[in-house]
Amino acid sequence: MLWVWTHLASQDAQSSLGPPSAESYYAILYCYWLEGSILHALSAELRRGNQRLISTRPLHCSMLTGQALQLHLQSLLESFNHYSTTPIRGFRDIVDVSLADSPCPVAGCALNLNSLPEELL
């Protein structure tokens, strides 16, 4: 439940920020949700202005505990600091993606079996 509370609190905090400057570095978190508000996967990216510098591979979250998820997010932010001239302490934006509307971004995910070519089924 801590993840959900942190997620909602971050969204409220982010809404007061203006658009990023062309030289500012910031991180974006993508959360892929199943029906019933179940976090299925996440990915992140580091941007400088409107330019994407780094994207992480999407990660399935089903087997992660809340603590493991927090450690993963913290390590993502720490790794982004190696590519930024300013400290990245949190995610500027959190983008929620419903998997009811789009496929799972994790390659080989069972949710995407319907979208595989027939010769692979």
N, C-alpha and C positions, 0 to 999 in steps of 0.2 A: 504493500500500500504506500510505502514511502516514495516509490518511483512515481506513482500516479500523482501524489501530492506535489512532489518536486516538479513534475511535468506541468501541472496546471499553474503552479506558482511562477514558473519560468515564462509561460505564455503571457501572463498578466504583466510581468516585468518588461517583456520584449515589446509590448504594444506601445510603450511610451517612447521608444527609440525612433529617431528619424532615419532617413535613408543613409546608407554608409557612404563615406567620402571615397573618392577614387583611389586614395592611398591607404585606406584603413584595412586591416586584416580582421577577419571574423570567421567564426565557425557556424555551420548550419547542421542541425540534426534532423534526419529523416526517420520517422517512426511509421512502420507498416502495421496496420491494425486489422485483425479479424473481426467479424461480427461479435458483439458482446464485449467490446472494449478489451480484447485480448491482444497484447503486444506480440506480434509474430516475428518481426525482424527490424533491424535498424541499420543505418549507415550514416556517415557524416562526410562533410567536405569543408575544406579551408578555402576561403575566398579573399581576394584583395580587390576591393571595389566590386566591379561586376565580373571579374575574371576568376574562374575556378582554378585553383592551384593544385589541389590534391583531393581525391575522392577515396574513401575507404570502401572495401568490399562489404556488401551487406552481410549481416550476421544474424542467424536464427537465434531467437531469445528463449525458446520454449524450455530449455534445460537450464537456464541461468537463474540463479537466486538473485534476490534484490541486491545483495552485497556484491556478487560477481558482476552484475550489470553496472553498478556504480563504479567498480574498479575498472571495468572496460571503458566506460565513458571518460573517466579520469585519465586513463592511459592514452586515449585518443587526443584529448586536449593537450597533454604533455608532449605527445609526438608532434602535434601541430606547432608547438612553440619552437621546434627546430627549424621551421620554415618561415617564421614570422619575425619581424623586427620589434613587435610589441607583444607583451604577454597575452595569451589566450586563456582566459579564466573560466569561460562558460560559453554556451551556445547563444549566439545572437538571435537566431530564429529556430523554431521547431516546426517542421512541416509534417503534418499528419496526412498519411496516405491510406485510404481504405482499400483493402485487398478485394472488396466486392466490386470495385471499379477498375482495378488493374492487376496484372500478375505479380506474384512474389518476385522480388529482384534477386533472390538467391538462386543461382544456377542449380538445376536438378531438383528443385523443391517439388514435393508431391502435389502441392496445390496447382502446379503448372502442367500436370500430366495431360490435361485436355488440350493444351496448346502445342504439344509435341507433334512433329510430323509423323504420319502413319507408319512409315518404315521403322521408326524407333519404338513403336508400341508393341 
